[in-house]
Amino acid sequence: MKITVAKTAGFCMGVRRAVELALDASNRTNEPICTYGPLIHNPQVLNILEEKGISVIKEIPENGSGTVLIRAHGVPPEDREKLRNAGFNVIDATCPKVIKVQSIIARHSRQGYAVIIVGDRAHPEVIGLLGYAGGNGHVAENMDALHALPEFEKAIIVAQTTQNKTFFEEVTEWAEAYYPNYQVFNTICDSTESRQTDVKNLAEKVDAVVVVGGYESGNTKRLFDIARDAGKTAVHIETEAELDVSQLGNPSHIAITAGASTPNWIIKRVYRELENRMMYNKRCFRRWRFFIHRNLLLSNIYLAAGAGCLTYAASMLQGVDPALSSILMAVLYLLCMHTFNNLIDITSDRYNDPDRANFYQQNKNFLSALTGLFGLGGLLTAYMMGPLFLLLLLCMSFMGIVYTISLKPQGIAGGLKPKIRDIPGSKTVLVALAWGIVTTIVPALDGFGQVRLITALVFLWTVSLVFVRTAFFDILDMQGSRIVGKETIPILLGEKKTMGLLKNLAAIMMVALCIASAIGVVSTLGYLLCICPLAMLMFLSAYEHGGIPSGLRQGFLMESHFILAGLLAGLWALI
Ligand code: SF4
């Protein structure tokens, strides 16, 4: 069974921007924050905003304090003024595409044009647009309403940004036929258009479509109608809890799409739920394969195997005989570190990876005990390797603890409690460095008794691979990180720039290793290990173009790059 998530599913640019502005504001200030009207039409997002202390005001009070957000739909100009006069610090989250329509209306109304808005009279965006028409604005919800309007000497016609494309084409033809002096502006947002085209095309290829989004969301309802009109089984749900797979029949290919106000984490939850439930209907072998993949990933066993493989490859690359003790130390230490991180990240995982959050919540005590055992096992291995290794691992473990606790001594009241983990991007960098130390520096110290120049090059290679892997997962987790106030590298730089950075880093590592092999700094194994950053580069490009399936396989593929390094090094040793 195949599940395809529509490329356009989830937040549109305007909604994403509004939600990010709200969450960023709440993460940066302790002042009261509110939105003027509900920020978007999605009850789950609104609940989270409420939990973050972001309230909703429906009327503008005479006196206000703190920050108020104007939602993506925009407001009439006089409302913005009233909010400022009430004493609010105003953050304008009006979508730039709505601002463009507001500007068209304002400019023409100043020149004496009447304004005809084709849209839903009660919709907040239309109410906001009317405010720019200088008292000469008219709303038409259908053709009858258009026919009923008086004739204007000069007028413009604009559309609500989420207007039905076919209806607006009819309006344009009507204006050209009867009122050629009217100017028509097609202001329908391209995000709405491409979302509808996407679901239409997908519905032709699949057996069933699951549409995810608020029941009050007009654009989500339209997606459901399009899927159903295409003659396919379609269901509209708000969350994974409402998923009834029996309604989908016995599909071999299912599409998931979502409205413009549906967050990623809800789409992910629906995907995981669908994947889990459909797998139970599969033949024994496939069900077992899925079960094993899932548990290897969730328990970090697959990641730990990757750590062992990377240590083996890094040892060989720097010309050290791979020692079982170094590999064991890397495996146990990284297993302990990642399981510990998963245990303390359950809150953000509820949004980023609900399956992982459930797994860690349900097995919290058992996994905590295992973390301790892995840690002790790592320390014991280091002790047997020598005092230097024990000291190194103790320092790293100490740094790991300092990383998560408050730096402010107990007893000092008030204010924020800073932690190293609050430093933007610190987790990604420190995880990569920790991997570099145990997979590269430890084998060098164990084999050579010192760190050589070649170790520095191999260290850069391992750190870069782990950095790319960790920052990629940070990209997938951006919405959840924002909710819990984590400042990761993609949140600082944005998704596009981070993706560019990761691709460049992988490319640089590939070229550097090739050159190092060519000039004899590293052995010919360097040529073979170039395949790892190349595979990462291809993975990232495929992800950008929607070529990597979501869910379990995505994580599994990314973690497989380290296993690949070990296999290539093993192959080279054999040859
Ligand atoms: S649908 Fe288009 S106009 Fe409306 S908020 Fe999203 S991007 Fe902006």
Boltz pocket constraint, residues with backbone or C-beta under 6 A from the ligand:
constraints:
  - pocket:
      binder: B
      contacts: [[A, 12], [A, 13], [A, 14], [A, 15], [A, 72], [A, 73], [A, 95], [A, 96], [A, 97], [A, 98], [A, 161], [A, 162], [A, 189], [A, 190], [A, 191], [A, 192], [A, 260]]
      max_distance: 6.0
